[in-house]
Amino acid sequence: MTAAPSSREPAAPGGLGLRASRWLARRAVRRRLPLRGGVGVVSFTFDDALLSACTEGAAVLERRGVRGTYYVAGGLTGAQELGRACHTAAALRDLLAAGHELGGHSFAHVRCDRLPAARLREEFDRSDDFLRGLGLPPGPLDFAYPFGAYAWQVKRLCGERFRSSRATGGGTQVGWADLDALRTHRLYLAEPDGVGYAQRVREAARAGGWLVVNTHEVEDGAGPYGCTPAALDAAVALAQDLGCRVLPVAAALEHWTRQA
């Protein structure tokens, strides 16, 4: 087994040019998706597709009658990340067979904001080839920026290629969503957003917004970037109790497009 990068959070910002590019990316290159319809939507997503998320996490969702989206870096297949087993190809095929969704996360799980355009395209091509080899049908894919890191050029290239691209953090989307930088709530043991999940999901229910949740491993001994099965189950239950629809990302996009 090989080892994956040691951190799941973005490194410190780079030079002035990169910081300016990130500032511009947050304010420009926007494909706006109107969020209309009055009913809140919650999507549960799993970065890197750790093996426990593929098994324990999927089981939690399936018991509640819902499905999730797994953002996969093919280069992590059969590897370990921070001492935890990553997905296998068989586990990913099992997810597809059970109705879950797979999205891209680059192939080598690299910071896209540090790569030139040609290198980015190579990463995307390798990732797409890997996912198609698992049985994904033709058509646009969804993507999540590794480490949540993106900049102006990255966002522009992803907008040309992917149905949606997901960032990390930022909270509930109300009124509209930026398809090239979908915001999330990080369902981690130590919630870093400053606002708890319960407040976020109530906002989605009240305002008819879209809350995209992201986490990593799902196990009783989860680290700071994961959650326990009980925490995930409670999060799904609260969303359903509040009347939200729980949909994976592609299904949520179809829902919002129909409403618009």
C-alpha positions in Angstrom: 0.0 0.0 0.0 1.1 3.5 -0.7 0.6 6.5 1.5 -1.5 9.5 0.6 -0.7 13.2 1.4 -0.6 13.8 5.1 -3.0 16.7 5.3 -6.6 17.1 4.3 -6.7 20.9 4.7 -5.3 23.5 2.4 -1.8 24.6 2.9 -1.1 28.3 3.8 -1.8 30.7 0.9 0.9 31.2 -1.6 2.2 34.5 -3.1 0.4 37.7 -3.9 -0.5 36.5 -7.4 -2.1 33.3 -6.1 -4.0 35.1 -3.4 -5.3 37.6 -6.0 -6.3 34.7 -8.3 -8.3 33.1 -5.4 -10.0 36.5 -4.6 -11.0 36.8 -8.3 -12.2 33.2 -8.5 -14.6 33.8 -5.6 -16.2 36.8 -7.3 -16.0 35.8 -11.0 -16.4 32.9 -13.4 -19.8 32.1 -11.9 -22.4 29.8 -13.4 -25.4 30.6 -11.3 -28.0 27.9 -10.5 -31.2 29.4 -9.1 -32.5 27.6 -6.0 -36.3 27.8 -6.2 -39.1 25.5 -5.0 -39.4 26.1 -1.3 -38.1 22.8 -0.1 -34.6 22.5 1.3 -32.2 20.0 0.0 -29.3 18.4 1.8 -26.5 16.4 0.0 -24.0 14.2 1.9 -20.6 14.0 0.2 -17.4 12.1 1.1 -14.0 13.3 0.1 -11.3 10.8 -1.0 -13.8 7.9 -0.5 -12.1 6.4 2.6 -13.1 2.7 2.9 -15.1 3.3 6.1 -17.1 5.9 4.2 -17.8 3.4 1.4 -19.0 0.8 3.9 -20.1 2.3 7.2 -21.1 5.6 5.7 -23.0 4.1 2.8 -24.8 1.7 5.2 -26.0 4.7 7.4 -27.4 6.5 4.3 -29.0 3.4 2.9 -30.8 2.6 6.2 -32.3 6.0 5.9 -33.3 5.4 2.3 -31.0 8.0 0.8 -27.7 8.0 -1.1 -24.5 10.1 -1.2 -21.8 11.4 -3.5 -18.2 10.1 -3.2 -15.4 12.3 -4.7 -12.7 9.9 -5.8 -9.0 10.3 -6.5 -8.1 7.2 -8.4 -4.5 7.4 -7.3 -5.6 6.7 -3.7 -7.1 3.3 -4.7 -5.8 0.6 -2.3 -3.7 3.2 -0.5 -3.8 4.6 3.0 -4.5 8.2 4.1 -3.4 9.3 7.6 -3.2 5.6 8.5 -6.7 4.9 7.3 -7.6 2.6 4.4 -8.8 4.3 1.2 -11.4 2.8 -1.2 -10.9 -0.2 -3.4 -12.2 -0.5 -6.9 -14.6 -3.2 -5.7 -15.9 -0.9 -3.0 -16.5 1.8 -5.6 -18.4 -0.5 -7.8 -20.5 -1.6 -4.9 -21.4 2.0 -4.3 -22.5 2.5 -7.9 -24.6 -0.7 -7.7 -26.3 0.6 -4.6 -27.2 3.9 -6.3 -24.6 6.2 -4.9 -22.8 8.7 -7.0 -19.1 9.0 -7.8 -17.4 12.3 -8.8 -13.9 13.3 -9.6 -11.3 14.6 -7.1 -8.3 14.8 -9.5 -6.4 11.5 -10.0 -3.3 12.1 -7.8 -5.2 14.1 -5.1 -3.2 17.3 -5.8 -3.8 21.0 -5.1 -5.2 22.2 -8.4 -4.5 25.8 -7.7 -0.7 25.1 -8.0 -0.8 23.4 -11.4 -0.5 24.8 -14.9 -3.4 24.3 -17.3 -1.8 21.4 -19.2 -1.1 19.5 -16.0 -4.6 20.1 -14.8 -6.1 18.7 -17.9 -3.9 15.6 -17.6 -5.2 15.1 -14.0 -8.8 15.5 -15.2 -8.3 13.1 -18.1 -6.7 10.4 -15.9 -9.5 10.8 -13.3 -12.2 10.6 -15.9 -10.7 7.5 -17.4 -10.5 5.9 -14.0 -14.1 6.6 -13.2 -15.4 5.5 -16.6 -13.5 2.3 -16.1 -15.6 1.6 -13.0 -18.8 1.8 -15.1 -19.8 5.4 -15.0 -21.9 6.2 -18.2 -21.0 8.9 -20.6 -22.0 12.4 -19.7 -20.7 15.3 -17.5 -19.2 14.5 -14.1 -19.1 16.3 -10.8 -15.9 17.4 -9.2 -14.5 18.5 -5.8 -11.4 20.5 -5.4 -8.8 18.5 -3.4 -8.2 20.3 -0.1 -10.9 22.8 -1.2 -8.2 24.7 -3.1 -9.0 26.6 -6.3 -8.0 29.8 -8.1 -9.3 31.7 -11.1 -7.8 29.5 -13.9 -8.8 26.3 -12.1 -12.4 27.4 -11.6 -12.6 28.5 -15.3 -11.2 25.2 -16.6 -13.5 23.2 -14.3 -16.5 25.2 -15.4 -15.8 24.2 -19.0 -15.5 20.5 -18.1 -17.6 19.6 -15.1 -21.3 19.7 -14.3 -20.4 21.1 -10.9 -17.3 21.7 -8.8 -17.5 21.7 -5.0 -15.3 23.7 -2.7 -15.0 23.3 1.1 -16.8 25.3 3.8 -18.9 28.4 3.4 -22.3 27.1 4.6 -25.8 26.9 3.2 -26.5 28.1 -0.3 -29.7 30.2 -0.4 -31.2 31.8 -3.5 -28.6 30.6 -5.9 -25.5 28.4 -6.1 -22.2 28.9 -7.9 -21.9 25.7 -9.9 -18.1 26.1 -10.1 -17.6 26.6 -6.3 -20.4 24.8 -4.4 -20.1 25.6 -0.7 -20.3 23.0 2.1 -20.7 22.4 5.8 -17.8 20.3 7.1 -19.2 17.5 9.2 -16.0 16.9 11.2 -15.6 15.8 14.8 -14.3 19.3 15.4 -16.5 21.5 13.3 -14.3 24.2 11.9 -17.0 26.4 10.4 -18.0 28.2 13.6 -21.6 27.3 13.0 -23.0 23.9 13.8 -24.7 21.5 11.4 -28.1 21.9 13.1 -28.1 25.6 12.4 -27.1 25.1 8.8 -29.7 22.5 8.1 -32.4 24.6 9.7 -31.4 27.4 7.5 -31.8 25.2 4.4 -35.2 24.0 5.5 -36.5 27.5 6.4 -35.1 29.3 3.3 -35.5 26.5 0.8 -31.8 26.3 0.3 -29.2 23.7 -0.5 -26.8 22.4 2.1 -23.9 20.3 0.8 -22.2 18.4 3.6 -18.7 17.0 3.3 -16.7 14.6 5.5 -14.0 11.9 5.1 -14.0 8.6 7.1 -17.1 7.4 8.9 -16.1 5.3 11.9 -16.2 5.2 15.7 -12.5 6.1 15.9 -12.8 8.9 13.3 -10.1 11.6 13.2 -10.6 15.4 13.2 -11.7 15.4 9.5 -14.2 12.6 9.7 -17.3 11.7 11.7 -18.8 8.7 13.5 -21.7 6.6 12.1 -23.9 8.0 14.9 -23.2 11.6 13.9 -23.9 10.9 10.3 -27.1 9.1 11.1 -28.2 12.0 13.3 -27.4 14.5 10.6 -29.5 12.6 8.0 -32.4 12.1 10.5 -32.5 15.8 11.3 -32.6 16.8 7.7 -35.5 14.4 7.1 -37.3 15.5 10.2 -37.2 19.1 9.0 -38.7 18.2 5.7 -35.6 18.5 3.6 -35.0 16.3 0.6 -31.8 14.3 0.9 -30.3 13.9 -2.5 -26.8 13.2 -3.9 -25.2 16.0 -5.8 -26.2 15.1 -9.4 -29.8 14.3 -8.3 -29.9 17.6 -6.4 -28.7 19.5 -9.5 -31.5 17.8 -11.5 -34.0 18.8 -8.8 -33.0 22.5 -8.8 -32.8 22.6 -12.6 -36.4 21.3 -12.9 -37.5 23.9 -10.3 -35.8 26.7 -12.2 
